[in-house]
Amino acid sequence: MSFQADTPLVSIVSPSPSHDARDEEIDILLLHYTGMVSADEAVARLCDPASKVSCHYLVHEDGRIVQMVPEERRAWHAGLSNWEGETDVNSRSIGIEIQNPGHEHGYRDFPDAQIEAVIALGLDICARHNIPRNRVLAHSDVAPRRKDDPGEKFPWDRLSAAKLGHWQKPAPLTTTGDTFFEGDEGEPVEEIQTLFSIYGYGIEISGVFDAQTKAVATAFQRHFRQEKVDGTVDPSTIATMRRLLKALPKV
């Protein structure tokens, strides 16, 4: 199915057959990395009907933008996911794949030309769909037990400086204060889980620091506190979360 690109920023349209009708309003921009050795390999997979995966856009390392699914259609990129209690993230999101081999194939820094293209495309999408800054998310945010992308090398601070995405300067690492680990229990763990939940992460508030809590903490650090990504909840992680919650746009 050929279609007209939704934005003049697109270099080429390469249609994917993997999409269906939306039944929700678009209010999330979801960022991924491809996690494959080459961009050509990623495009081929995203356009292969047998793969049953797709994305709206792919951004090459040199900044070229490919569109594979019209924005009005529901692309199949988020998979099993959750944000603010919403489990069909595909229905309400636009997905951008960013070419990078990822953690399995030699994870590396994202080139400047690529990030500039992601910023331009993201701002264009968010303006047209009125997507709030705090709903520009990582794949790992909505699927923390399954996904790592776009990972701790992705420059969320640069996006935020361009008014794309919600971000605050991370609180510094410190050796003072309590740190919580998998297996810990009690009211402090329940409070931590509550903070994650208020921000939007899909997490059960149980008071037990379980595998899910560690996965959410790791995803949070990959996005918001990249200096140390270990899944433990230290004072820096908690303070950074509180900064973000305080800076959320008023509803």
C-alpha positions in Angstrom: 0.0 0.0 0.0 1.7 3.2 -1.1 0.8 6.4 0.7 1.8 10.1 1.0 4.4 10.9 3.7 2.9 12.7 6.7 5.7 15.2 6.9 8.1 16.8 4.4 11.0 15.7 6.6 10.6 12.1 5.1 13.3 11.2 2.6 11.6 8.0 1.3 8.4 6.1 1.9 8.9 2.3 2.3 5.5 0.8 3.1 5.1 -1.9 5.7 2.1 -4.2 5.5 2.0 -4.6 9.3 -0.6 -2.2 10.7 -4.3 -1.9 11.4 -6.9 0.6 12.4 -6.5 2.9 15.4 -9.2 3.1 18.1 -7.5 5.7 20.3 -6.3 9.3 20.0 -2.5 9.7 19.5 -0.9 11.0 22.6 2.4 9.2 22.9 5.6 9.4 20.9 7.6 6.2 21.5 11.4 6.0 20.7 13.2 2.8 19.9 16.6 1.7 18.6 16.6 -0.9 15.8 19.0 -3.3 17.6 20.2 -4.7 14.3 23.5 -4.6 12.5 22.4 -2.3 9.7 19.6 0.0 8.8 18.9 -1.9 5.6 18.4 -5.1 7.7 16.1 -3.2 10.0 14.0 -1.7 7.2 13.7 -5.1 5.5 12.4 -6.7 8.8 10.0 -3.9 9.5 8.6 -4.2 6.0 8.5 -8.0 6.0 4.9 -9.3 6.4 6.2 -12.5 8.1 7.8 -10.4 10.9 4.5 -8.9 12.0 6.3 -5.8 13.3 6.5 -2.3 12.0 7.1 1.3 13.0 5.9 4.6 11.6 9.4 6.0 11.0 13.1 4.9 10.9 15.9 7.4 11.2 19.3 6.5 9.6 22.6 7.4 11.2 23.1 10.1 8.6 19.7 11.7 9.4 17.6 10.3 6.5 14.1 9.5 7.5 12.1 6.6 6.2 8.3 6.4 6.7 6.8 2.9 6.7 3.3 3.3 8.2 0.9 6.3 7.9 0.4 8.0 11.2 -3.3 7.5 11.0 -2.7 3.7 11.2 -1.7 1.6 14.2 1.8 0.3 13.7 3.0 -2.8 15.6 6.1 -1.5 17.5 5.4 -1.4 21.2 4.3 -5.0 21.9 3.3 -6.0 25.4 3.4 -2.6 27.2 1.9 -0.4 29.8 2.0 3.4 30.6 -0.3 5.1 33.0 -2.4 1.9 33.1 -2.9 1.9 29.3 -1.9 -1.5 27.9 -2.5 -0.9 24.2 0.3 1.6 23.6 0.3 0.9 19.9 -3.2 2.4 19.5 -2.2 5.7 21.0 1.4 6.1 19.9 3.6 7.0 16.9 6.8 4.9 16.9 10.3 6.0 15.7 13.0 3.5 15.2 16.5 5.0 15.5 19.2 3.0 13.7 21.7 1.7 16.3 23.0 -1.9 16.7 22.0 -1.8 20.3 23.3 -3.7 23.3 23.5 -7.0 21.5 25.5 -5.9 18.4 27.9 -3.2 19.6 25.9 -0.4 21.2 27.4 3.0 20.3 26.7 6.7 20.5 24.1 8.2 18.3 25.6 10.6 15.6 24.7 14.3 15.7 23.0 14.2 12.3 20.7 11.4 13.5 19.8 13.1 16.8 19.1 16.4 14.9 16.8 14.5 12.6 15.0 12.7 15.5 14.5 16.1 17.2 13.1 17.7 14.0 10.8 14.8 13.4 9.7 14.5 17.0 8.9 18.2 17.3 6.9 18.0 14.1 4.9 15.0 15.3 4.2 16.4 18.7 3.1 19.7 17.4 0.7 18.1 14.9 -0.8 15.7 17.5 -0.5 17.9 20.6 1.6 15.2 22.4 2.7 16.5 25.8 6.4 16.5 26.6 6.0 13.9 29.4 4.6 11.4 26.9 7.7 11.3 24.7 8.9 7.9 26.0 11.5 5.2 25.6 10.4 1.7 24.5 12.0 0.5 27.8 9.7 2.8 29.8 6.6 1.1 28.6 8.1 -2.4 28.5 10.8 -2.5 31.2 11.0 -6.2 31.6 11.5 -6.8 27.9 13.3 -3.9 26.3 16.4 -1.8 26.8 16.0 0.7 24.0 16.9 3.3 23.1 19.2 2.9 26.1 21.5 4.8 28.3 23.6 6.4 25.5 20.5 8.2 24.0 20.8 11.9 24.7 17.5 12.8 26.3 19.0 16.0 27.6 19.6 17.2 24.1 16.0 16.5 23.1 14.7 18.3 26.2 16.9 21.3 25.4 15.1 21.5 22.1 11.7 21.3 24.0 11.1 17.6 23.0 10.5 15.3 25.9 10.4 15.7 29.7 13.7 15.7 31.5 15.4 17.1 34.5 19.1 17.3 35.5 19.8 14.0 37.4 20.5 14.3 41.1 24.2 13.6 41.8 25.4 10.2 42.9 26.1 10.1 46.7 27.3 7.6 49.3 24.9 8.9 51.9 21.4 7.8 52.3 19.5 4.5 52.0 19.8 2.3 48.9 17.2 -0.4 48.2 17.9 -3.7 46.5 15.9 -6.6 45.1 14.5 -8.6 48.0 14.0 -5.6 50.3 10.5 -5.1 51.7 8.5 -2.5 53.6 7.0 1.0 53.5 10.0 2.7 51.8 9.8 0.2 48.9 6.1 0.8 48.7 6.8 4.5 48.5 9.3 4.0 45.7 6.9 1.9 43.7 4.2 4.6 44.2 6.5 7.3 42.8 7.2 5.2 39.7 3.5 4.5 39.3 2.6 8.2 39.6 5.1 9.1 36.9 3.5 6.5 34.6 5.4 3.2 34.9 3.4 0.0 35.0 4.3 -1.4 38.4 2.5 -3.3 41.1 2.6 -1.5 44.5 3.4 -4.4 46.8 6.0 -3.2 49.2 8.3 -5.9 47.9 11.4 -5.0 45.8 10.8 -7.7 43.2 12.1 -8.4 39.7 9.5 -6.0 38.2 10.6 -3.2 40.5 14.2 -3.7 39.5 13.3 -3.7 35.8 11.4 -0.4 36.2 14.2 1.2 38.2 16.7 0.1 35.4 14.4 1.6 32.7 14.1 4.8 34.7 17.9 5.1 35.0 18.4 4.4 31.3 16.2 7.4 30.6 16.7 9.8 33.4 19.9 8.9 35.4 22.2 7.5 32.9 25.5 7.8 34.9 24.8 4.6 36.8 22.3 2.0 35.5 22.1 -0.9 37.9 18.5 -1.3 39.0 19.1 -0.5 42.6 17.2 2.5 44.0 19.7 4.9 45.5 19.2 8.4 46.8 20.1 9.9 43.4 17.4 7.8 41.7 14.7 8.8 44.2 15.8 12.5 44.1 15.7 12.5 40.3 12.3 11.0 40.3 11.0 13.7 42.7 12.5 16.4 40.5 10.6 15.0 37.5 7.3 14.7 39.3 7.6 18.3 40.6 8.3 19.4 37.0 5.3 17.6 35.4 3.0 19.9 33.5 0.0 21.0 35.4 -3.2 19.3 34.2 
